[in-house]
Amino acid sequence: MKLYGIKNCDTVKKARKWLDDQGISYDFHDFKKDGLSSEKLSEWEQAIGWEPLLNRRGTTWRKLPDEVRDTISAQSAHDIMLENPSIIKRPVVEHDGDVFVGFKADEWAEKGIG
């Protein structure tokens, strides 16, 4: 299992604590510090689509100009997520060939992550 996120993100901290409490081993990749390749982002987009990856609730989204937010497309979203990885909803988890976004303990347990 690989968990992608930002070390200081509260949701990522909760997810990591939950995994640790469950005794589940995982590799952590801080995409703000360690970067994120266009290829990896494309893999996620192909697996689940670009819209679930885009965090429209955060300050990074709100700071974008209205014309960018109003005309967002798959390509522009891809470019924005590469330029501003903090706009990606966190965490992103790769597990058994599947990709999951966000953290809810009950959903993770239901999906067999735990």
The first five atom37 places (N, CA, C, CB, O) and aatype in JSON, in Angstrom:
{
  "aatype": [12, 11, 10, 18, 7, 9, 11, 2, 4, 3, 16, 19, 11, 11, 0, 1, 11, 17, 10, 3, 3, 5, 7, 9, 15, 18, 3, 13, 8, 3, 13, 11, 11, 3, 7, 10, 15, 15, 6, 11, 10, 15, 6, 17, 6, 5, 0, 9, 7, 17, 6, 14, 10, 10, 2, 1, 1, 7, 16, 16, 17, 1, 11, 10, 14, 3, 6, 19, 1, 3, 16, 9, 15, 0, 5, 15, 0, 8, 3, 9, 12, 10, 6, 2, 14, 15, 9, 9, 11, 1, 14, 19, 19, 6, 8, 3, 7, 3, 19, 13, 19, 7, 13, 11, 0, 3, 6, 17, 0, 6, 11, 7, 9, 7],
  "atom_mask": [
    [1, 1, 1, 1, 1],
    [1, 1, 1, 1, 1],
    [1, 1, 1, 1, 1],
    [1, 1, 1, 1, 1],
    [1, 1, 1, 0, 1],
    [1, 1, 1, 1, 1],
    [1, 1, 1, 1, 1],
    [1, 1, 1, 1, 1],
    [1, 1, 1, 1, 1],
    [1, 1, 1, 1, 1],
    [1, 1, 1, 1, 1],
    [1, 1, 1, 1, 1],
    [1, 1, 1, 1, 1],
    [1, 1, 1, 1, 1],
    [1, 1, 1, 1, 1],
    [1, 1, 1, 1, 1],
    [1, 1, 1, 1, 1],
    [1, 1, 1, 1, 1],
    [1, 1, 1, 1, 1],
    [1, 1, 1, 1, 1],
    [1, 1, 1, 1, 1],
    [1, 1, 1, 1, 1],
    [1, 1, 1, 0, 1],
    [1, 1, 1, 1, 1],
    [1, 1, 1, 1, 1],
    [1, 1, 1, 1, 1],
    [1, 1, 1, 1, 1],
    [1, 1, 1, 1, 1],
    [1, 1, 1, 1, 1],
    [1, 1, 1, 1, 1],
    [1, 1, 1, 1, 1],
    [1, 1, 1, 1, 1],
    [1, 1, 1, 1, 1],
    [1, 1, 1, 1, 1],
    [1, 1, 1, 0, 1],
    [1, 1, 1, 1, 1],
    [1, 1, 1, 1, 1],
    [1, 1, 1, 1, 1],
    [1, 1, 1, 1, 1],
    [1, 1, 1, 1, 1],
    [1, 1, 1, 1, 1],
    [1, 1, 1, 1, 1],
    [1, 1, 1, 1, 1],
    [1, 1, 1, 1, 1],
    [1, 1, 1, 1, 1],
    [1, 1, 1, 1, 1],
    [1, 1, 1, 1, 1],
    [1, 1, 1, 1, 1],
    [1, 1, 1, 0, 1],
    [1, 1, 1, 1, 1],
    [1, 1, 1, 1, 1],
    [1, 1, 1, 1, 1],
    [1, 1, 1, 1, 1],
    [1, 1, 1, 1, 1],
    [1, 1, 1, 1, 1],
    [1, 1, 1, 1, 1],
    [1, 1, 1, 1, 1],
    [1, 1, 1, 0, 1],
    [1, 1, 1, 1, 1],
    [1, 1, 1, 1, 1],
    [1, 1, 1, 1, 1],
    [1, 1, 1, 1, 1],
    [1, 1, 1, 1, 1],
    [1, 1, 1, 1, 1],
    [1, 1, 1, 1, 1],
    [1, 1, 1, 1, 1],
    [1, 1, 1, 1, 1],
    [1, 1, 1, 1, 1],
    [1, 1, 1, 1, 1],
    [1, 1, 1, 1, 1],
    [1, 1, 1, 1, 1],
    [1, 1, 1, 1, 1],
    [1, 1, 1, 1, 1],
    [1, 1, 1, 1, 1],
    [1, 1, 1, 1, 1],
    [1, 1, 1, 1, 1],
    [1, 1, 1, 1, 1],
    [1, 1, 1, 1, 1],
    [1, 1, 1, 1, 1],
    [1, 1, 1, 1, 1],
    [1, 1, 1, 1, 1],
    [1, 1, 1, 1, 1],
    [1, 1, 1, 1, 1],
    [1, 1, 1, 1, 1],
    [1, 1, 1, 1, 1],
    [1, 1, 1, 1, 1],
    [1, 1, 1, 1, 1],
    [1, 1, 1, 1, 1],
    [1, 1, 1, 1, 1],
    [1, 1, 1, 1, 1],
    [1, 1, 1, 1, 1],
    [1, 1, 1, 1, 1],
    [1, 1, 1, 1, 1],
    [1, 1, 1, 1, 1],
    [1, 1, 1, 1, 1],
    [1, 1, 1, 1, 1],
    [1, 1, 1, 0, 1],
    [1, 1, 1, 1, 1],
    [1, 1, 1, 1, 1],
    [1, 1, 1, 1, 1],
    [1, 1, 1, 1, 1],
    [1, 1, 1, 0, 1],
    [1, 1, 1, 1, 1],
    [1, 1, 1, 1, 1],
    [1, 1, 1, 1, 1],
    [1, 1, 1, 1, 1],
    [1, 1, 1, 1, 1],
    [1, 1, 1, 1, 1],
    [1, 1, 1, 1, 1],
    [1, 1, 1, 1, 1],
    [1, 1, 1, 1, 1],
    [1, 1, 1, 0, 1],
    [1, 1, 1, 1, 1],
    [1, 1, 1, 0, 1]
  ],
  "atom_positions": [
    [[0.84, -1.18, 0.0], [0.0, 0.0, 0.0], [0.88, 1.23, 0.0], [-0.96, 0.0, 1.21], [1.92, 1.29, 0.67]],
    [[0.44, 2.21, -0.77], [1.16, 3.48, -0.81], [0.17, 4.59, -0.51], [1.87, 3.69, -2.19], [-0.91, 4.65, -1.1]],
    [[0.56, 5.46, 0.41], [-0.27, 6.59, 0.81], [0.42, 7.87, 0.37], [-0.52, 6.59, 2.37], [1.57, 8.12, 0.72]],
    [[-0.3, 8.67, -0.41], [0.21, 9.94, -0.9], [-0.52, 11.07, -0.2], [0.05, 10.06, -2.45], [-1.72, 11.0, 0.04]],
    [[0.23, 12.11, 0.14], [-0.4, 13.26, 0.77], [0.64, 14.29, 1.14], [0.0, 0.0, 0.0], [1.73, 14.34, 0.57]],
    [[0.27, 15.11, 2.1], [1.14, 16.14, 2.62], [1.27, 15.9, 4.12], [0.59, 17.59, 2.3], [0.27, 15.78, 4.83]],
    [[2.51, 15.83, 4.59], [2.81, 15.45, 5.97], [2.01, 16.24, 7.01], [4.27, 15.64, 6.23], [1.54, 15.67, 7.99]],
    [[1.84, 17.54, 6.79], [1.19, 18.38, 7.79], [-0.33, 18.44, 7.67], [1.73, 19.76, 7.7], [-0.98, 19.11, 8.47]],
    [[-0.9, 17.77, 6.69], [-2.35, 17.77, 6.48], [-3.03, 16.98, 7.6], [-2.71, 17.17, 5.09], [-2.64, 15.85, 7.89]],
    [[-4.04, 17.57, 8.24], [-4.74, 16.9, 9.33], [-5.38, 15.59, 8.9], [-5.8, 17.82, 9.89], [-5.33, 14.61, 9.64]],
    [[-5.97, 15.56, 7.71], [-6.62, 14.34, 7.24], [-5.58, 13.24, 7.0], [-7.41, 14.61, 5.96], [-5.83, 12.08, 7.3]],
    [[-4.44, 13.6, 6.46], [-3.37, 12.64, 6.24], [-2.86, 12.12, 7.59], [-2.2, 13.28, 5.43], [-2.59, 10.93, 7.74]],
    [[-2.74, 13.01, 8.57], [-2.31, 12.59, 9.91], [-3.29, 11.58, 10.5], [-2.18, 13.81, 10.85], [-2.88, 10.57, 11.07]],
    [[-4.59, 11.84, 10.35], [-5.62, 10.91, 10.85], [-5.53, 9.57, 10.14], [-7.03, 11.51, 10.66], [-5.62, 8.52, 10.78]],
    [[-5.35, 9.6, 8.83], [-5.25, 8.36, 8.05], [-4.03, 7.56, 8.47], [-5.2, 8.67, 6.55], [-4.11, 6.34, 8.63]],
    [[-2.9, 8.22, 8.63], [-1.67, 7.52, 9.03], [-1.81, 6.93, 10.42], [-0.48, 8.47, 8.98], [-1.36, 5.82, 10.67]],
    [[-2.43, 7.67, 11.33], [-2.64, 7.16, 12.69], [-3.55, 5.94, 12.64], [-3.24, 8.25, 13.61], [-3.29, 4.94, 13.32]],
    [[-4.61, 6.01, 11.85], [-5.54, 4.88, 11.74], [-4.82, 3.65, 11.2], [-6.73, 5.25, 10.83], [-4.98, 2.55, 11.74]],
    [[-4.02, 3.83, 10.15], [-3.28, 2.71, 9.58], [-2.3, 2.13, 10.61], [-2.52, 3.15, 8.32], [-2.19, 0.92, 10.75]],
    [[-1.61, 3.01, 11.34], [-0.68, 2.56, 12.37], [-1.42, 1.79, 13.46], [0.07, 3.76, 12.98], [-0.95, 0.74, 13.92]],
    [[-2.57, 2.31, 13.88], [-3.37, 1.65, 14.92], [-3.87, 0.28, 14.46], [-4.57, 2.53, 15.3], [-4.03, -0.63, 15.28]],
    [[-4.11, 0.14, 13.16], [-4.57, -1.13, 12.61], [-3.41, -2.1, 12.35], [-5.36, -0.89, 11.32], [-3.62, -3.26, 12.0]],
    [[-2.19, -1.6, 12.51], [-1.01, -2.42, 12.25], [-0.77, -2.67, 10.77], [0.0, 0.0, 0.0], [-0.2, -3.69, 10.38]],
    [[-1.21, -1.74, 9.94], [-1.09, -1.87, 8.49], [0.15, -1.12, 8.03], [-2.36, -1.34, 7.77], [0.32, 0.06, 8.32]],
    [[1.01, -1.82, 7.3], [2.22, -1.16, 6.8], [1.91, -0.47, 5.48], [3.37, -2.18, 6.62], [1.09, -0.93, 4.69]],
    [[2.58, 0.63, 5.25], [2.37, 1.43, 4.05], [3.6, 2.27, 3.79], [1.11, 2.32, 4.18], [4.38, 2.54, 4.7]],
    [[3.77, 2.66, 2.56], [4.8, 3.63, 2.2], [4.13, 4.99, 2.09], [5.53, 3.23, 0.85], [3.04, 5.1, 1.52]],
    [[4.77, 6.02, 2.64], [4.21, 7.37, 2.56], [5.02, 8.2, 1.59], [4.18, 8.03, 3.96], [6.25, 8.22, 1.64]],
    [[4.31, 8.9, 0.72], [4.93, 9.79, -0.26], [4.34, 11.18, -0.07], [4.72, 9.29, -1.73], [3.15, 11.39, -0.31]],
    [[5.17, 12.11, 0.36], [4.75, 13.5, 0.55], [4.89, 14.21, -0.79], [5.59, 14.22, 1.67], [6.0, 14.58, -1.19]],
    [[3.76, 14.4, -1.5], [3.89, 14.95, -2.84], [4.18, 16.45, -2.87], [2.64, 14.68, -3.61], [4.48, 16.99, -3.93]],
    [[4.09, 17.1, -1.73], [4.5, 18.51, -1.71], [6.02, 18.58, -1.6], [3.82, 19.26, -0.51], [6.65, 19.43, -2.23]],
    [[6.6, 17.7, -0.82], [8.05, 17.68, -0.62], [8.76, 16.86, -1.7], [8.39, 17.13, 0.76], [9.79, 17.29, -2.23]],
    [[8.23, 15.69, -2.01], [8.88, 14.76, -2.91], [8.42, 14.87, -4.36], [8.67, 13.37, -2.44], [8.96, 14.2, -5.24]],
    [[7.42, 15.69, -4.6], [6.94, 15.9, -5.95], [5.92, 14.86, -6.4], [0.0, 0.0, 0.0], [5.69, 13.86, -5.72]],
    [[5.34, 15.12, -7.54], [4.34, 14.23, -8.13], [4.52, 14.3, -9.64], [2.88, 14.63, -7.71], [4.5, 15.38, -10.24]],
    [[4.69, 13.14, -10.25], [4.91, 13.12, -11.7], [3.58, 13.23, -12.44], [5.65, 11.84, -12.12], [2.52, 12.85, -11.94]],
    [[3.66, 13.76, -13.64], [2.49, 13.85, -14.5], [1.95, 12.45, -14.78], [2.84, 14.57, -15.82], [0.73, 12.26, -14.88]],
    [[2.85, 11.48, -14.92], [2.43, 10.1, -15.2], [1.62, 9.52, -14.04], [3.66, 9.23, -15.47], [0.59, 8.88, -14.26]],
    [[2.08, 9.74, -12.81], [1.37, 9.22, -11.63], [-0.01, 9.87, -11.54], [2.19, 9.48, -10.33], [-1.01, 9.18, -11.3]],
    [[-0.07, 11.19, -11.73], [-1.35, 11.88, -11.68], [-2.28, 11.35, -12.76], [-1.14, 13.4, -11.85], [-3.48, 11.17, -12.52]],
    [[-1.74, 11.09, -13.96], [-2.56, 10.53, -15.04], [-3.1, 9.15, -14.68], [-1.73, 10.44, -16.33], [-4.23, 8.82, -15.02]],
    [[-2.29, 8.34, -14.0], [-2.76, 7.02, -13.55], [-3.98, 7.17, -12.65], [-1.64, 6.26, -12.81], [-4.98, 6.46, -12.82]],
    [[-3.89, 8.09, -11.7], [-5.02, 8.32, -10.78], [-6.24, 8.82, -11.54], [-4.63, 9.33, -9.68], [-7.37, 8.39, -11.29]],
    [[-6.01, 9.74, -12.47], [-7.12, 10.3, -13.25], [-7.8, 9.21, -14.07], [-6.63, 11.43, -14.18], [-9.03, 9.2, -14.2]],
    [[-7.02, 8.3, -14.63], [-7.6, 7.2, -15.41], [-8.36, 6.24, -14.51], [-6.5, 6.45, -16.18], [-9.37, 5.68, -14.92]],
    [[-7.87, 6.04, -13.29], [-8.51, 5.09, -12.38], [-9.82, 5.62, -11.79], [-7.55, 4.75, -11.24], [-10.8, 4.89, -11.7]],
    [[-9.83, 6.9, -11.4], [-11.02, 7.43, -10.71], [-11.57, 8.72, -11.29], [-10.7, 7.66, -9.27], [-12.61, 9.21, -10.84]],
    [[-10.89, 9.28, -12.28], [-11.32, 10.55, -12.85], [-10.63, 11.71, -12.16], [0.0, 0.0, 0.0], [-10.11, 11.56, -11.05]],
    [[-10.61, 12.86, -12.81], [-9.91, 14.02, -12.24], [-10.74, 14.73, -11.18], [-9.55, 14.99, -13.34], [-10.18, 15.33, -10.26]],
    [[-12.05, 14.67, -11.29], [-12.89, 15.45, -10.38], [-12.78, 15.03, -8.91], [-14.32, 15.34, -10.81], [-12.73, 15.9, -8.04]],
    [[-12.74, 13.71, -8.6], [-12.57, 13.35, -7.19], [-11.22, 13.77, -6.6], [-12.73, 11.86, -7.03], [-11.08, 13.91, -5.39]],
    [[-10.23, 13.97, -7.45], [-8.9, 14.36, -6.99], [-8.81, 15.85, -6.65], [-7.87, 14.03, -8.03], [-7.97, 16.25, -5.85]],
    [[-9.67, 16.64, -7.23], [-9.6, 18.09, -7.08], [-10.35, 18.53, -5.83], [-10.17, 18.8, -8.33], [-11.56, 18.35, -5.73]],
    [[-9.62, 19.1, -4.89], [-10.23, 19.57, -3.64], [-10.78, 20.98, -3.85], [-9.19, 19.54, -2.47], [-10.03, 21.96, -3.87]],
    [[-12.09, 21.05, -4.0], [-12.73, 22.34, -4.23], [-13.1, 23.06, -2.94], [-13.98, 22.16, -5.08], [-13.72, 24.12, -2.97]],
    [[-12.72, 22.48, -1.81], [-13.05, 23.1, -0.52], [-11.89, 23.85, 0.1], [-13.52, 22.04, 0.44], [-12.08, 24.64, 1.03]],
    [[-10.69, 23.63, -0.4], [-9.5, 24.21, 0.23], [-9.2, 25.62, -0.23], [0.0, 0.0, 0.0], [-9.79, 26.15, -1.17]],
    [[-8.25, 26.21, 0.47], [-7.86, 27.59, 0.17], [-7.17, 27.69, -1.19], [-6.95, 28.13, 1.27], [-7.28, 28.72, -1.86]],
    [[-6.45, 26.65, -1.59], [-5.77, 26.71, -2.9], [-6.79, 26.88, -4.01], [-4.92, 25.43, -3.14], [-6.57, 27.67, -4.93]],
    [[-7.9, 26.14, -3.95], [-8.98, 26.27, -4.93], [-9.58, 27.67, -4.89], [-10.08, 25.22, -4.69], [-9.78, 28.29, -5.93]],
    [[-9.85, 28.15, -3.69], [-10.49, 29.47, -3.55], [-9.6, 30.6, -4.04], [-10.87, 29.72, -2.09], [-10.09, 31.66, -4.44]],
    [[-8.29, 30.39, -4.01], [-7.35, 31.43, -4.47], [-7.23, 31.49, -5.99], [-5.98, 31.18, -3.86], [-6.7, 32.46, -6.53]],
    [[-7.72, 30.45, -6.69], [-7.65, 30.48, -8.15], [-8.58, 31.56, -8.69], [-8.03, 29.09, -8.74], [-9.64, 31.82, -8.11]],
    [[-8.21, 32.18, -9.79], [-9.1, 33.18, -10.39], [-10.43, 32.56, -10.8], [-8.42, 33.83, -11.62], [-10.49, 31.39, -11.17]],
    [[-11.5, 33.35, -10.73], [-12.83, 32.86, -11.07], [-12.88, 32.23, -12.45], [-13.84, 33.99, -10.99], [-13.5, 31.19, -12.64]],
    [[-12.21, 32.86, -13.43], [-12.27, 32.33, -14.8], [-11.62, 30.94, -14.89], [-11.58, 33.3, -15.76], [-12.02, 30.13, -15.72]],
    [[-10.62, 30.68, -14.05], [-9.99, 29.35, -14.04], [-10.96, 28.33, -13.42], [-8.64, 29.38, -13.25], [-11.16, 27.25, -13.96]],
    [[-11.55, 28.7, -12.29], [-12.49, 27.79, -11.62], [-13.72, 27.53, -12.49], [-12.92, 28.36, -10.27], [-14.22, 26.41, -12.53]],
    [[-14.21, 28.56, -13.17], [-15.43, 28.43, -13.96], [-15.24, 27.63, -15.24], [-15.96, 29.79, -14.3], [-16.2, 27.1, -15.79]],
    [[-14.0, 27.53, -15.72], [-13.75, 26.83, -16.99], [-12.86, 25.61, -16.8], [-13.12, 27.79, -17.99], [-12.2, 25.17, -17.74]],
    [[-12.85, 25.05, -15.6], [-11.97, 23.91, -15.3], [-12.32, 22.73, -16.21], [-12.1, 23.5, -13.81], [-13.49, 22.42, -16.45]],
    [[-11.29, 22.08, -16.7], [-11.46, 20.91, -17.57], [-10.46, 19.86, -17.12], [-11.25, 21.29, -19.09], [-9.64, 20.1, -16.23]],
    [[-10.52, 18.69, -17.72], [-9.6, 17.61, -17.36], [-8.14, 18.07, -17.53], [-9.87, 16.35, -18.22], [-7.31, 17.84, -16.65]],
    [[-7.85, 18.72, -18.65], [-6.47, 19.14, -18.9], [-6.03, 20.26, -17.97], [-6.31, 19.59, -20.36], [-4.93, 20.21, -17.41]],
    [[-6.89, 21.27, -17.79], [-6.48, 22.37, -16.91], [-6.39, 21.89, -15.47], [-7.47, 23.54, -17.02], [-5.53, 22.35, -14.73]],
    [[-7.27, 20.98, -15.06], [-7.2, 20.44, -13.69], [-5.89, 19.68, -13.5], [-8.42, 19.5, -13.41], [-5.24, 19.81, -12.46]],
    [[-5.5, 18.91, -14.49], [-4.23, 18.15, -14.43], [-3.06, 19.12, -14.23], [-4.03, 17.3, -15.74], [-2.21, 18.92, -13.36]],
    [[-3.03, 20.16, -15.04], [-1.95, 21.14, -14.95], [-1.94, 21.85, -13.6], [-2.08, 22.17, -16.08], [-0.88, 22.05, -13.01]],
    [[-3.11, 22.22, -13.12], [-3.22, 22.92, -11.83], [-2.77, 22.01, -10.69], [-4.66, 23.39, -11.59], [-2.07, 22.46, -9.78]],
    [[-3.16, 20.72, -10.73], [-2.76, 19.79, -9.67], [-1.25, 19.56, -9.67], [-3.49, 18.46, -9.83], [-0.64, 19.41, -8.61]],
    [[-0.63, 19.54, -10.85], [0.83, 19.39, -10.9], [1.53, 20.63, -10.36], [1.29, 19.12, -12.34], [2.54, 20.52, -9.66]],
    [[1.01, 21.8, -10.69], [1.62, 23.05, -10.24], [1.37, 23.3, -8.76], [1.09, 24.22, -11.05], [2.22, 23.88, -8.08]],
    [[0.22, 22.87, -8.26], [-0.2, 23.11, -6.87], [-0.67, 21.8, -6.23], [-1.33, 24.19, -6.81], [-1.87, 21.59, -6.09]],
    [[0.26, 20.92, -5.84], [-0.18, 19.62, -5.31], [-1.07, 19.73, -4.08], [1.02, 18.8, -4.98], [-1.77, 18.78, -3.74]],
    [[-1.04, 20.88, -3.4], [-1.9, 21.02, -2.22], [-3.38, 21.12, -2.6], [-1.49, 22.26, -1.42], [-4.24, 21.08, -1.71]],
    [[-3.7, 21.24, -3.89], [-5.1, 21.28, -4.32], [-5.66, 19.86, -4.51], [-5.23, 22.08, -5.63], [-6.86, 19.7, -4.76]],
    [[-4.8, 18.85, -4.4], [-5.26, 17.47, -4.54], [-5.88, 17.02, -3.23], [-4.07, 16.52, -4.94], [-5.31, 17.21, -2.15]],
    [[-7.06, 16.43, -3.33], [-7.74, 15.92, -2.14], [-6.87, 14.82, -1.54], [-9.17, 15.38, -2.48], [-6.3, 14.0, -2.26]],
    [[-6.78, 14.81, -0.23], [-5.86, 13.9, 0.45], [-6.57, 13.05, 1.49], [-4.74, 14.69, 1.11], [-7.64, 13.39, 2.01]],
    [[-5.92, 11.92, 1.78], [-4.82, 11.29, 1.08], [-5.29, 10.56, -0.17], [-4.1, 10.34, 2.0], [-6.49, 10.31, -0.35]],
    [[-4.34, 10.21, -1.02], [-4.59, 9.31, -2.15], [-3.91, 8.01, -1.78], [-4.04, 9.91, -3.55], [-2.74, 7.99, -1.4]],
    [[-4.65, 6.91, -1.89], [-4.11, 5.6, -1.5], [-4.16, 4.65, -2.69], [-4.9, 5.01, -0.3], [-5.18, 4.52, -3.37]],
    [[-3.05, 3.99, -2.92], [-3.0, 2.9, -3.9], [-2.95, 1.61, -3.1], [-1.75, 3.03, -4.88], [-2.05, 1.4, -2.29]],
    [[-3.95, 0.74, -3.33], [-4.04, -0.5, -2.56], [-4.63, -1.59, -3.44], [-4.91, -0.3, -1.29], [-5.74, -1.46, -3.95]],
    [[-3.89, -2.67, -3.61], [-4.35, -3.82, -4.4], [-4.87, -3.42, -5.78], [-5.43, -4.55, -3.66], [-5.88, -3.94, -6.24]],
    [[-4.17, -2.49, -6.43], [-4.54, -2.09, -7.78], [-5.65, -1.06, -7.85], [0.0, 0.0, 0.0], [-6.01, -0.62, -8.94]],
    [[-6.19, -0.65, -6.7], [-7.24, 0.36, -6.67], [-6.68, 1.68, -6.16], [-8.41, -0.09, -5.78], [-5.64, 1.72, -5.51]],
    [[-7.39, 2.76, -6.47], [-7.03, 4.1, -6.0], [-8.2, 4.64, -5.2], [-6.65, 5.05, -7.2], [-9.34, 4.61, -5.66]],
    [[-7.91, 5.14, -4.0], [-8.92, 5.74, -3.13], [-8.48, 7.16, -2.78], [-9.14, 4.88, -1.85], [-7.29, 7.44, -2.67]],
    [[-9.45, 8.04, -2.6], [-9.15, 9.43, -2.25], [-9.94, 9.81, -1.0], [-9.48, 10.39, -3.42], [-11.12, 9.47, -0.87]],
    [[-9.26, 10.52, -0.09], [-9.91, 10.95, 1.14], [-9.81, 9.88, 2.21], [0.0, 0.0, 0.0], [-9.4, 8.75, 1.94]],
    [[-10.2, 10.25, 3.43], [-10.13, 9.3, 4.54], [-11.41, 9.31, 5.35], [-8.94, 9.61, 5.43], [-11.82, 10.33, 5.9]],
    [[-12.03, 8.14, 5.42], [-13.13, 7.88, 6.34], [-12.89, 6.45, 6.83], [-14.57, 8.06, 5.66], [-12.95, 5.51, 6.04]],
    [[-12.63, 6.28, 8.11], [-12.23, 4.99, 8.67], [-13.22, 3.89, 8.31], [-12.11, 5.08, 10.17], [-12.81, 2.79, 7.92]],
    [[-14.52, 4.16, 8.43], [-15.51, 3.11, 8.15], [-15.49, 2.71, 6.68], [-16.92, 3.59, 8.54], [-15.64, 1.53, 6.36]],
    [[-15.3, 3.67, 5.78], [-15.22, 3.35, 4.35], [-13.95, 2.56, 4.03], [-15.26, 4.63, 3.51], [-13.98, 1.64, 3.22]],
    [[-12.86, 2.92, 4.66], [-11.62, 2.19, 4.42], [-11.76, 0.75, 4.89], [-10.43, 2.87, 5.12], [-11.35, -0.17, 4.19]],
    [[-12.34, 0.56, 6.05], [-12.52, -0.79, 6.58], [-13.44, -1.59, 5.64], [-13.11, -0.75, 8.01], [-13.19, -2.77, 5.38]],
    [[-14.49, -0.94, 5.16], [-15.45, -1.57, 4.25], [-14.78, -2.0, 2.94], [-16.62, -0.61, 3.96], [-15.11, -3.05, 2.38]],
    [[-13.86, -1.18, 2.45], [-13.17, -1.45, 1.19], [-12.0, -2.42, 1.36], [-12.68, -0.15, 0.57], [-11.32, -2.76, 0.39]],
    [[-11.78, -2.86, 2.58], [-10.71, -3.82, 2.82], [-9.34, -3.21, 2.99], [0.0, 0.0, 0.0], [-8.33, -3.92, 2.94]],
    [[-9.28, -1.9, 3.2], [-7.99, -1.26, 3.41], [-7.46, -1.65, 4.8], [-8.1, 0.28, 3.27], [-6.25, -1.78, 5.0]],
    [[-8.36, -1.82, 5.74], [-7.94, -2.11, 7.11], [-8.0, -3.5, 7.48], [0.0, 0.0, 0.0], [-7.66, -3.85, 8.61]]
  ]
}
